[in-house]
């Protein structure tokens, strides 16, 4: 029995399940201890280590779901681009903005992901049965933006947005390539044992929504259909989608993750009752104090008392300098509060 999967299916539980995006990372003292010995890349590339890191938040924080310890930029790597993961963020050896013919420069090879499938199998051999494993990959706009721009220090992605505006036809062809390998990647993650799958569109607000809807939303739907055809719940996180949230209904995903800029109760009215919701505490609140965190968490009780198809999460990932004690306090509070159900 899993409170996480039961909630996704619409079963009424005594409380919302809780997990945090980016929960397996620098917020955990146990992770920092591992980083004294291993680089980020080593932790990702070695299946035994990736499995260990994936399950750290389950043991240390008591979350209701684990998410695969990996990165959204493994897809560009599988397409032939070299990416270096440094302490200052990922950097592409040769981004597409420096390439005369991007389509010919890319050479997709799905066998690149084999080490990830091995990690999934190891995780499933050792995790608690009631704690499902969430698989994921990056959504096409976000992945393409990194592939064009080449580094993550400028999240405005000026070269990527210029590329998309100027070359919509080439953009569409590149999106098709990303979708094709992402579908294989998602399918194989599910075959290896993930029980839910989340698509991270971290930069959904990068371009005007009408362009996003035309060029990128159909790609999201294609990946979603591949996942949902297996009976696996499909989660979509369109951070910064703004007014486009009205289109993020059950046609798009089983569960839509909401960023902290939106009022989650208002979002429910906009998207209808069929789709599940996830979110949406501002991750910066975890930088404050237990009393401030408690005050904000209490504002969710009214919503949570009526809304049973809802998973508690942050409106984005845990920030690196978040005190472990604050993250643990929030999760413990959510798990022990009276949700009036």
C-alpha angles and dihedrals in degrees: 000000000000123000087202097055093037090056092049088053090053097252114150111246129183092249140006115271115243137211132146129231110242089017094144101070148059095344088072120079088206090058093048088052090056090048089061086069106026136043121233090255092052091051090052099042099047107074095209092052094043089052091050093051092046091059098042094091091050090057099034103035103023096232120173096232138031123218123208113264102236139100136257090235094070086088094062088046090054088052091058103266118131114230126186117205109210133167087261092056136269121322127191117223091216117006120202092253086072095049123092095207111024095182093058092043093061122081110180115209115174092191086079089080096060094104089056093054089051090054091051091054092049091049092052091051092058110026124098110267093234092056111079123209117236118210123199151171136189120272119246101258093049094044093046092048091057091044091055099037096041101210140048102226093094109051091183086075093205095178092046095051091046089052092050093048095046100039111033094155093052089043090055091052092049090048089053090054092049091048093050096054092038090056091054091046093050093046092051093047088055092047088051092054116274112145099201133021129212126197111207114212093175093168102040089135094057095098133029110284096239088060091044091051092051102040106027114020093070087055090053090051092052092054090044092053091052091053097042093048087069092054090250117137112251118215122193124195110193100178112198095008089141115182089002087079088090088073094050095095133130091290087069103038146347089238129019118203114219125214121226095256091073131073102239093208090055091047089056089058091049100048101037130237102282098074120073120235131218129190158339129161114132104251090218089069088071087066092064125064137291092257092054092043091050092050091054095043090054089062088067095058095086092050092043094049091062101027111071097162091071134107118203113234141135123276087243137353127313109273115243095240095050112132109245090223091059094050090048092047092053094049093046090049092051091049096049103034121110103251092185095233 
